[in-house]
């Protein structure tokens, strides 16, 4: 039976590394930026357009307005009436659904947990950590300048939350949206991989 593992994560929590190591240990494909490349190829949009979509979501209200659709819904949902960002999201969602039908895999971010919520073979994981741990990781491993590192990390988290909250109409990081929540600075990266692996293997 195929198992699709989606990983949502706070910035600097090591969620991407956990996902990559998990996929390698399970011997299954890992998708992160690869989704952007594939979606760009299949939709005709450039990769830079996809990369900008999530980074623009700095304010939930302004983002909703910028999307070109009412946050309270629209009666006219024709494709031609969707904003560019909505079309980008739909193109990426289509790719996520496709890779989920191709076999087991690990998918990081991009609302994959919501997009695949009707799939019974999906395990959704949220990875988080204390801010001090995330600052240390961001400055030492991601080369983020130490000055205002915490502020920048929280801004990135806010963008991810607004992007998710808008498209999924759910709250990013809310426990009920995930099967498993892991505090990576408590268990460590490699142990987090083992915890997820065991959870997936012991699941129904």
Order of alpha helices (4+ residues) and beta strands (2+ residues): beta-alpha-beta-alpha-alpha-alpha-alpha-beta-alpha-beta-alpha-alpha-beta-alpha-alpha
